[in-house]
Structure formats: structure tokens, C-alpha cells
Amino acid sequence: MHDAKKLQPLDNIRVIDVSSFLSGPFCTTQLAEFGAEVLKIELPKVGDALRKFGTIADCGDSLNWLSECRNKKSITLDLHKPEACEILKRLVATADVFVENFQPGTLENWGIGWDVLKEVNPRLIMVRISGYGQTGPYSDRPSFGRIANAFGGLSFLAGYPDRAPVTPGSATIPDYLAGIYGAYGALLALQSRARTGQGQMIDIGLYEPIFRILDELAPSYHRSGFVRQRMGPGAVNVVPHSHYPTKDGRWIAIACTSDKIFARLAEAMGEPELASSDSWGTIAARERDRGKVDAYVGAWTSQHDRAQLLHDCERAQVPCGPVYAIDEIFEDPQYAARGNILKMLDERAGEVAIPNLVPRLSATPGEVKWLGPALGASNAEVYEGMLGMTSADLKGLEARGVI
């Protein structure tokens, strides 16, 4: 934690979050961690689907919710009802950023699309995340992270060439990436607004961040028609660059991205001649014998415990690292020294360990103030404090199912 008197980068920025599950909520979490006031709007009595997704804590909400909706104020509002949409417009008039991830056309059907909200507040920045974006022939299709991984081109690359494509790490990668791009877009738009005084709309398709991170796939295919196939743990263009077994039943990642690094690895293996010009000293030679090179390195790693391999590779300045499971992450001194795991004491859920903030700012660091809140916990604060409603007004709205 840091001095509470220090200014946060996004102090005095108000964000309205009407999104659900993960991509939109993660977008606003990035902003909330660095000072933005985020009003998380949820369906009365039901709440965001993320509340029930994954392991449920004793408080009744999921660990996903507690971790990924940190620092937000939860209010309830049923946007299916016209009265609720009018209340939303009043909130929008006070806001800087508005984030949603409904299927395109949903907000327009409720009378609160971009064309309406920008009239309510010309300075508003609207982040819209959907499966395929707001335009194009697929724009009205539903999607989730798994679909975005597949459509974006990542799933095809994940796994071994003789087996079905696998989930590339997590089906939620597109949600997280879209959330990061959404927050990035909001910051760019805030910077633009500081000069022009005008807001704008940010449009992100869930698959687009996946396609954006596919290295040279697009230019390579366009240039020569090359279609990269699944390579297991290997990497295109370089070898050895993979995961290798160790004597103690673990795995080590080794990355030789140049001839110089491979020469260092050969030295560490006690076989410097492997890096000679008449052996595997060039990338072309290693690529030609990819299977043999990987097998040779794997045979060497299999003879030693992982700790010894890490020591030998690090001494030789060969990029390497342990292939960690989560229990090993919790035990690692680097994670501890960097404070990457933050343990928060929550009044509803007890102690919860969560990933700490990224990135680190030296002068205005962010902060996790609280974990995902109870449903509607800030109704009174927002509706009475910001909009001037009375407690009687709130009771009436609740009775009509508006909040």
C-alpha cells in the first residue's frame, strides 16, 4: 500500500460499468485500480454472472468476482425498464467513461445507445466490447472467449500437430486482453478529450486483440502463403526453444533465439562442439534438424534436477525458467519480493489472495482498496448522494423492480 494522500492518475474520473462477466469488468478494474470511481451497475437480485462463476467463497460470491471486481461500487438497476434507463442517463451526465459489452443493438433497443448518450454528455467516452465489434456481417453473433481464441487464430496454433487444437492456456485470455485494450482506449480518449473537449466511442471485437498478438502470421501468410501449424511447445523460426523434462519430474523452459545463445547452451551442456559450423551452430542447421535438436536437449535435461539445470543455464546466460504450477508460484522468492500476490482481508470473505496490480508507477502507484463488493452495496451512496434521491425514493424504485 502507499500514502493515501498521494494523488492517483485517474482521481476525479467517474466510470459507469454496465458490462458483465469479464471483458468489460476487467476493463473498468484497470481504471479503478488507479483512482477512477467505478459504478458497477448490476441486475437487481441477480447481479453480474461473474458472481457465480468459479469457486464460491463463504460470502456467496465467487473468487473471480472478489478478485476481478475490486475497487468498484455496486449499484443495482434493471435497464430493461424505461424508468431505469432515465436514471442511467442522469448518471451518464456526471460520468467520464461508460463501458458495456452487450451484443450490438441491445442498448439501442433500450434507447440508451451511443447516439443518445453522447447527446446526454458530449464529453462521454464509451467503450464497447462485443464478440465481433459493432460492424461487419458477424456483428450480431454472440461470442465468448473460447470462440474469440478460435476465430482470432490462436487456438489453431495451440497443441500438437497430430491432435486437436487445445485451449491456449485459458479460454478467458481474449476477455482479459479486450479489457486491457478497452482501458488503453479509454486513456487515449481521455487524453484526446483534454485537447478537444469531446468524447468518443471505442469499438473492440473480442477476437481482435487475439489476432493482434499473432507475431508475423499475417505478413508471413500474405508474403508467401505460409500457414503455421501447431508445434506443441516449440516455437517457429528458432530451436531449441521449448519445454524440456527434468530428472525430478518437472519441466524447464529454455529459449535459444540466436546462435550466440545456443553456443552458451552447448557450453553449459559440456558439448561446445554442438555449436560449431559443421554441427548445429546456425539457426538454419538447427531448424533443419529441429526434432533431433529438441531430443538432444531433452535427453540432457532429463539427466539433471530442475534446480541444477536452472543454475547451469543462468550461469551460462541462457534464458531459462521453471514451468510453474500455481503452488510453485506461491513459494517463489521473486513473486514474494515483487509483491505479486496480494493478500486482502475482506469483511465478507476473509483473507483472499489475488494478483497484485500491473503496471507499477513510481510516483502515483495504484491501490487495491477493497475486493468485489456485495450486490447493491453502494445504492444509497450513489442514488442519494449523487442524484439527490431520498430513502423513500429508493424504496419505491426497489418495490417496482427498478433497482
VMD Tcl script that draws the C-alpha trace (Angstrom):
set ca {
  {0.00 0.00 0.00}
  {1.03 3.64 -0.34}
  {0.41 7.03 1.23}
  {-3.34 7.66 0.95}
  {-2.61 11.37 0.34}
  {-0.82 10.65 -2.92}
  {-2.79 11.51 -5.99}
  {-3.91 8.70 -8.26}
  {-3.63 9.09 -12.06}
  {-7.39 8.77 -12.52}
  {-8.64 10.70 -9.49}
  {-11.88 12.55 -10.34}
  {-12.65 10.23 -13.26}
  {-16.06 8.58 -12.96}
  {-16.74 5.35 -14.84}
  {-20.11 3.68 -15.35}
  {-19.79 -0.05 -15.91}
  {-22.89 -1.77 -17.31}
  {-20.89 -4.72 -18.65}
  {-20.97 -8.27 -17.35}
  {-18.83 -11.30 -16.78}
  {-15.23 -10.43 -17.63}
  {-14.04 -8.31 -20.58}
  {-15.88 -5.11 -19.63}
  {-15.50 -5.56 -15.87}
  {-11.76 -6.21 -16.26}
  {-11.50 -3.04 -18.35}
  {-13.01 -0.95 -15.57}
  {-10.96 -2.75 -12.92}
  {-7.81 -1.42 -14.60}
  {-9.20 2.08 -14.23}
  {-10.44 1.55 -10.67}
  {-7.02 0.37 -9.52}
  {-5.55 3.74 -10.42}
  {-8.11 6.01 -8.85}
  {-11.21 6.06 -11.04}
  {-14.57 5.85 -9.31}
  {-16.32 2.91 -10.94}
  {-20.08 2.49 -10.57}
  {-20.77 -1.15 -11.37}
  {-24.40 -1.48 -12.47}
  {-25.95 -4.92 -11.95}
  {-29.34 -6.51 -12.37}
  {-31.36 -6.36 -9.12}
  {-31.35 -9.58 -7.06}
  {-29.30 -11.35 -9.74}
  {-26.08 -9.41 -10.21}
  {-23.25 -9.99 -12.64}
  {-22.85 -13.58 -13.85}
  {-19.23 -13.42 -12.68}
  {-20.51 -13.54 -9.09}
  {-21.39 -17.21 -9.58}
  {-18.61 -18.24 -11.99}
  {-15.93 -20.44 -10.48}
  {-15.17 -21.25 -6.85}
  {-17.74 -19.75 -4.49}
  {-16.43 -18.13 -1.30}
  {-18.25 -18.29 2.04}
  {-19.89 -14.92 1.33}
  {-21.76 -16.42 -1.65}
  {-19.78 -14.62 -4.37}
  {-17.09 -16.26 -6.48}
  {-13.37 -15.78 -6.05}
  {-13.41 -14.46 -9.62}
  {-15.80 -11.72 -8.56}
  {-13.84 -10.81 -5.44}
  {-10.60 -10.54 -7.42}
  {-11.72 -9.04 -10.72}
  {-14.27 -6.51 -9.46}
  {-12.03 -4.93 -6.85}
  {-12.36 -1.22 -6.03}
  {-15.85 -0.87 -7.54}
  {-19.14 0.42 -6.14}
  {-22.01 -1.94 -6.86}
  {-25.43 -0.46 -7.61}
  {-28.49 -2.22 -8.98}
  {-30.53 -1.02 -11.94}
  {-32.73 -3.01 -14.32}
  {-32.04 -1.47 -17.72}
  {-34.90 -3.44 -19.24}
  {-37.18 -0.86 -17.60}
  {-37.60 2.65 -19.13}
  {-37.52 4.25 -15.69}
  {-34.12 2.68 -15.08}
  {-32.80 3.98 -18.38}
  {-33.78 7.51 -17.39}
  {-31.85 7.09 -14.14}
  {-28.89 5.81 -16.12}
  {-28.93 8.95 -18.25}
  {-28.73 11.06 -15.11}
  {-25.66 9.11 -14.05}
  {-24.14 9.36 -17.53}
  {-24.45 13.14 -17.35}
  {-21.95 13.05 -14.46}
  {-19.59 10.45 -15.94}
  {-16.39 10.41 -17.95}
  {-16.33 6.82 -19.22}
  {-19.10 4.32 -19.96}
  {-18.28 0.64 -20.54}
  {-20.58 -2.02 -21.97}
  {-20.22 -5.47 -23.57}
  {-23.74 -6.37 -24.70}
  {-24.44 -7.75 -28.15}
  {-24.59 -4.82 -30.60}
  {-28.03 -3.26 -30.76}
  {-29.04 -4.13 -27.19}
  {-28.50 -0.68 -25.73}
  {-30.04 0.90 -28.83}
  {-33.17 -1.20 -28.30}
  {-33.37 0.18 -24.77}
  {-32.98 3.75 -26.03}
  {-29.55 4.27 -24.49}
  {-27.19 3.71 -27.43}
  {-24.18 5.82 -28.26}
  {-26.25 8.24 -30.32}
  {-28.39 9.01 -27.26}
  {-25.71 9.00 -24.58}
  {-23.35 11.33 -26.46}
  {-26.19 13.87 -26.60}
  {-26.68 13.49 -22.85}
  {-22.96 14.04 -22.29}
  {-20.81 15.20 -25.26}
  {-17.67 14.60 -23.19}
  {-18.53 10.95 -22.61}
  {-16.12 8.22 -23.66}
  {-17.90 4.95 -24.43}
  {-16.05 1.64 -24.55}
  {-17.95 -1.07 -26.41}
  {-16.65 -4.65 -26.32}
  {-18.56 -7.32 -28.22}
  {-17.84 -10.63 -29.89}
  {-17.15 -9.26 -33.36}
  {-17.37 -5.50 -32.94}
  {-20.17 -3.09 -33.77}
  {-19.86 -3.52 -37.57}
  {-19.45 -6.29 -40.12}
  {-21.56 -9.30 -41.12}
  {-20.92 -11.13 -37.83}
  {-21.60 -8.20 -35.50}
  {-24.87 -9.62 -34.18}
  {-23.42 -13.03 -33.29}
  {-22.89 -13.98 -29.64}
  {-19.41 -14.95 -28.56}
  {-17.25 -15.93 -25.59}
  {-13.52 -16.13 -25.00}
  {-13.24 -19.65 -26.39}
  {-14.84 -18.51 -29.66}
  {-12.56 -15.46 -29.81}
  {-9.46 -17.64 -29.30}
  {-10.63 -19.84 -32.17}
  {-11.78 -17.09 -34.54}
  {-8.77 -14.93 -33.76}
  {-6.32 -17.62 -34.86}
  {-4.73 -18.60 -31.55}
  {-6.46 -21.92 -30.87}
  {-5.29 -23.36 -34.19}
  {-1.69 -22.91 -33.01}
  {-2.17 -24.49 -29.58}
  {-1.30 -28.16 -29.11}
  {0.45 -30.83 -31.15}
  {0.18 -31.18 -34.95}
  {-1.33 -34.67 -34.82}
  {-4.04 -33.81 -32.27}
  {-7.00 -31.47 -31.93}
  {-6.29 -27.82 -31.11}
  {-6.37 -27.20 -27.37}
  {-7.36 -24.27 -25.20}
  {-4.38 -21.88 -25.30}
  {-3.82 -21.54 -21.58}
  {-7.24 -20.18 -20.71}
  {-10.49 -19.57 -22.54}
  {-10.62 -16.16 -20.85}
  {-7.45 -14.75 -22.46}
  {-9.49 -12.73 -25.01}
  {-11.62 -11.24 -22.21}
  {-8.56 -10.06 -20.33}
  {-6.86 -8.72 -23.45}
  {-10.02 -6.95 -24.62}
  {-10.34 -5.44 -21.15}
  {-6.78 -4.16 -21.29}
  {-7.30 -2.71 -24.78}
  {-10.55 -1.15 -23.57}
  {-8.79 0.57 -20.69}
  {-5.99 1.64 -23.04}
  {-8.54 3.06 -25.46}
  {-10.28 4.94 -22.66}
  {-6.98 6.51 -21.59}
  {-6.21 7.54 -25.16}
  {-9.68 9.07 -25.47}
  {-9.28 10.92 -22.17}
  {-6.04 12.40 -23.48}
  {-7.76 13.42 -26.70}
  {-10.68 14.93 -24.77}
  {-8.26 17.05 -22.75}
  {-7.35 18.78 -26.03}
  {-10.68 18.82 -27.85}
  {-13.28 18.73 -25.09}
  {-15.12 15.98 -26.97}
  {-15.73 12.36 -26.08}
  {-15.75 9.44 -28.49}
  {-16.69 5.78 -28.88}
  {-14.22 2.89 -28.69}
  {-15.19 -0.31 -30.54}
  {-13.45 -3.62 -29.76}
  {-14.27 -7.08 -31.07}
  {-13.33 -9.82 -28.61}
  {-11.27 -11.64 -31.25}
  {-9.30 -8.56 -32.34}
  {-6.73 -8.45 -29.50}
  {-6.04 -12.15 -30.18}
  {-5.39 -11.52 -33.86}
  {-3.23 -8.52 -32.94}
  {-0.72 -10.60 -30.94}
  {-0.06 -13.36 -33.51}
  {3.54 -12.34 -34.26}
  {4.29 -12.47 -38.00}
  {1.41 -14.73 -39.01}
  {-0.39 -12.15 -41.14}
  {2.58 -10.69 -43.05}
  {4.13 -14.14 -43.47}
  {0.97 -15.60 -45.00}
  {0.46 -12.57 -47.21}
  {4.03 -12.72 -48.43}
  {4.39 -16.44 -49.14}
  {1.17 -18.26 -48.31}
  {2.77 -19.90 -45.26}
  {0.21 -21.32 -42.81}
  {1.84 -22.01 -39.46}
  {0.74 -25.29 -37.90}
  {0.67 -26.48 -34.30}
  {4.15 -27.13 -32.94}
  {3.48 -28.38 -29.41}
  {5.70 -26.41 -27.02}
  {8.13 -25.46 -29.79}
  {8.46 -22.07 -31.48}
  {8.64 -21.17 -35.14}
  {11.97 -19.96 -36.59}
  {14.08 -20.87 -33.52}
  {15.24 -24.07 -31.81}
  {15.88 -25.17 -29.09}
  {13.04 -23.03 -27.79}
  {10.68 -25.27 -25.86}
  {9.82 -27.05 -22.62}
  {12.08 -29.92 -21.59}
  {11.66 -32.66 -18.95}
  {13.88 -32.83 -15.86}
  {15.17 -35.72 -13.76}
  {12.89 -34.80 -10.84}
  {9.72 -35.00 -12.92}
  {9.35 -31.29 -13.63}
  {9.77 -29.08 -16.70}
  {12.15 -26.32 -17.68}
  {11.66 -23.68 -20.37}
  {14.74 -22.90 -22.47}
  {14.82 -20.22 -25.17}
  {17.70 -20.02 -27.63}
  {16.79 -17.22 -30.00}
  {20.25 -16.77 -31.56}
  {23.39 -18.68 -32.47}
  {25.27 -16.99 -29.62}
  {22.77 -18.20 -27.05}
  {22.86 -21.72 -28.46}
  {26.66 -21.67 -28.15}
  {26.25 -20.80 -24.48}
  {23.80 -23.67 -24.05}
  {26.20 -26.09 -25.75}
  {28.89 -24.92 -23.33}
  {26.56 -25.46 -20.36}
  {25.81 -28.95 -21.66}
  {29.55 -29.68 -21.75}
  {29.44 -30.12 -25.53}
  {30.64 -26.86 -27.11}
  {31.24 -28.66 -30.41}
  {27.46 -28.73 -30.94}
  {27.68 -25.05 -31.81}
  {30.35 -25.50 -34.46}
  {29.74 -24.59 -38.09}
  {29.65 -28.23 -39.14}
  {27.09 -29.16 -36.49}
  {24.16 -27.06 -35.18}
  {25.92 -23.71 -34.95}
  {23.44 -21.88 -37.20}
  {19.72 -21.33 -36.95}
  {19.31 -22.90 -40.40}
  {21.10 -26.08 -39.31}
  {19.10 -26.37 -36.11}
  {15.85 -25.70 -37.93}
  {16.75 -28.43 -40.44}
  {17.27 -30.91 -37.58}
  {14.61 -29.49 -35.26}
  {13.45 -32.88 -33.96}
  {16.98 -34.08 -33.29}
  {17.99 -30.86 -31.54}
  {14.99 -30.89 -29.23}
  {15.51 -34.58 -28.47}
  {19.19 -33.97 -27.70}
  {18.46 -31.10 -25.34}
  {15.64 -33.08 -23.72}
  {17.95 -36.04 -23.14}
  {20.39 -33.70 -21.37}
  {17.76 -32.03 -19.17}
  {16.36 -35.45 -18.23}
  {19.65 -36.29 -16.55}
  {19.51 -33.39 -14.07}
  {17.17 -31.95 -11.48}
  {15.46 -28.70 -12.42}
  {17.29 -26.63 -9.82}
  {20.66 -27.73 -11.20}
  {19.58 -27.03 -14.77}
  {18.41 -23.55 -13.83}
  {21.72 -22.89 -12.10}
  {23.78 -24.12 -15.06}
  {21.74 -22.21 -17.66}
  {21.71 -19.00 -15.66}
  {25.47 -19.18 -15.11}
  {25.89 -19.54 -18.89}
  {23.43 -16.68 -19.55}
  {20.97 -18.96 -21.32}
  {17.37 -17.70 -20.91}
  {15.52 -20.33 -18.91}
  {12.80 -20.68 -16.34}
  {10.73 -23.20 -14.44}
  {7.38 -24.22 -15.89}
  {5.39 -23.33 -12.79}
  {2.13 -24.61 -11.39}
  {0.30 -22.20 -9.10}
  {1.61 -23.79 -5.88}
  {5.18 -23.13 -7.01}
  {4.33 -19.52 -7.79}
  {3.21 -19.05 -4.19}
  {6.58 -20.40 -2.99}
  {8.83 -18.41 -5.33}
  {11.03 -15.63 -3.82}
  {10.78 -13.42 -6.94}
  {6.99 -13.28 -6.63}
  {7.40 -12.53 -2.92}
  {9.99 -9.79 -3.47}
  {7.84 -8.08 -6.07}
  {4.65 -8.42 -4.04}
  {2.90 -10.05 -6.99}
  {0.47 -11.89 -4.71}
  {-1.63 -9.56 -2.59}
  {-3.47 -10.97 0.41}
  {-6.52 -8.93 1.31}
  {-8.69 -9.30 4.39}
  {-12.30 -8.97 3.21}
  {-15.09 -8.45 5.73}
  {-17.34 -10.84 3.79}
  {-14.90 -13.50 2.56}
  {-11.98 -13.42 4.98}
  {-8.43 -13.48 3.61}
  {-8.27 -13.72 -0.18}
  {-5.07 -13.90 -2.24}
  {-5.25 -12.05 -5.55}
  {-2.84 -10.98 -8.30}
  {-1.45 -7.55 -7.48}
  {-1.58 -4.50 -9.74}
  {0.14 -4.12 -13.08}
  {1.82 -1.81 -14.08}
  {3.96 -0.23 -11.35}
  {4.04 3.56 -11.26}
  {6.80 5.08 -9.13}
  {5.11 8.40 -8.32}
  {1.41 7.54 -8.49}
  {1.06 3.82 -7.78}
  {-2.35 2.22 -7.86}
  {-4.02 0.50 -4.95}
  {-6.46 -2.29 -4.17}
  {-8.83 -0.68 -1.69}
  {-11.40 -3.45 -1.42}
  {-12.47 -6.65 -3.16}
  {-15.60 -7.21 -5.26}
  {-18.47 -5.72 -3.22}
  {-21.84 -7.12 -2.18}
  {-24.67 -6.65 -4.68}
  {-26.11 -3.13 -4.41}
  {-23.77 -2.17 -1.57}
  {-23.50 1.41 -2.85}
  {-27.13 2.04 -3.82}
  {-27.72 4.59 -1.10}
  {-24.37 6.33 -1.61}
  {-24.90 6.74 -5.35}
  {-28.62 7.35 -5.67}
  {-29.00 9.55 -2.61}
  {-25.54 11.12 -2.58}
  {-25.09 11.73 -6.31}
  {-28.63 12.02 -7.67}
  {-30.32 13.53 -4.59}
  {-32.92 10.80 -4.17}
  {-34.46 10.10 -0.78}
  {-34.64 6.81 1.06}
  {-38.35 6.79 0.23}
  {-37.47 7.15 -3.47}
  {-35.19 4.15 -3.20}
  {-37.84 2.06 -1.52}
  {-40.26 2.90 -4.31}
  {-37.74 2.03 -7.01}
  {-36.99 -1.23 -5.27}
  {-40.67 -2.08 -4.98}
  {-41.09 -1.50 -8.74}
  {-38.07 -3.67 -9.51}
  {-36.09 -0.77 -10.96}
  {-33.21 -1.16 -8.51}
}
mol new
graphics top color blue
foreach p $ca { graphics top sphere $p radius 0.5 }
foreach p [lrange $ca 0 end-1] q [lrange $ca 1 end] { graphics top cylinder $p $q radius 0.2 }
display resetview
